[in-house]
Amino acid sequence: MVEPIPNITLPPAQNPEQEGEWLQTALLNWLNTEFLPELVNQQIAKRAAQIFVRQRMEGENDLISLTLAIVTEMEAFDFSNSFYGQFAIANAVSDLLLDSLGIDRCCGQ
């Protein structure tokens, strides 16, 4: 029988604003290296970081819930000037967070 992948819980937020600044910078770097650097990437990274910080300030520590919140709230963002969409952004945030925790994201390990 296949075992489900366990939830990943982030440590409780000690300084959500600092986490948000880190995430905004890391996501912007990711956006600019995946495709061409675009001005809209700054707005995307800022908005995703704002969502993340608010969720963390509300006590959300579950990575899946954080990812879903970013997908849901980024639906209202205008991605027409970007190569990206809300799912790519949420997945990138998830990957960046996993990397920061030292969790290998390959193959569900």
N, C-alpha and C positions, 0 to 999 in steps of 0.2 A: 504494500500500500504506500502511496506517495504521501510524504509528510508535507503539510503546508509550510510555506515560508513564514517564519515568525515575524511579528511586527517589530519595527525598529523604533525605539523611543529615544528621542534626543534628551540630553541632560536638561534639567530645568533651566530656564533662561535666567542668567545672572545680570546680563546687560543687553536687553533686546535691541537697543539702538545700535550698539557696537556690532552685534551680529548682523543687523540690517546693512550697516555700512560695508562690512566684509562681504556679505552676499551681493550687494549691488556692484562692488568692484569685481568680484570673481565672476559674476554673471556677465557683466559688460565685457570682460576679457574673453570669456567663452564665446559670446555672441560675435565679437570682432574677429576671432580666429576661425570660427566655423565657416563663415562666408566673408563677404566684404564688410569692412567697418562702415556703418551707416549711422547717421545722426539719430535715427529712431531707436537705435539700440540703447542709447542713454535713457530714453523714456521707458523702454521696456524693462530695463534693469531696475530703474527707480520704482516703477509701479510694482513689480514682483517683490522687491525688497519691502515696500510699504505693506503689502498684504502679509508677507512673512512676519514682519515686526508686530503688526496688530494681532495676528494669530498667536504669536509667542507671548505677547503681553496679556492675552486672554487665557493663557495657561495651556495652550495646545503644544504637546510634545511629540505626538504620534506623527511619524513621517508620512504615512499614507494620508492622514487627515490634512496635513499641511499641503501636500501635493494636490489633493482634490480641491482645497480652498483656492489655490493658485489657478488651477484649471477653470474653476467656476467663476472667479472674479476677473480673470483675464479675458473672459468671453466678451466683456464690454470694451476691451481695448481695440483700437483700430490698427489692425495688422496689415492694412492694404499697402503700406510702404516698406514692408519687411518680407524677408524670406521665411519668417517664423510664424508660428501660431501658438495658441495657449498651451497645447499639449507638449510641444517642443520645449517651451519655456519651463513648464512644471517639471518635465523630466530632467531638464538640465539642472534645475534647482535641486532636485532630489539627488542627482549624481554628485553635484558639488558638495552637498551635505554629507553624503556617504563617504566621499573622498576625505572630507575634513575630519571625519570620525575614524578614518583608517579602515573602513569596511570595504572589502573587495566586492564590487558590484557585478562581477562576471558570473554568469551561470547560476545565479541565485545563491551564491555562497556568502 
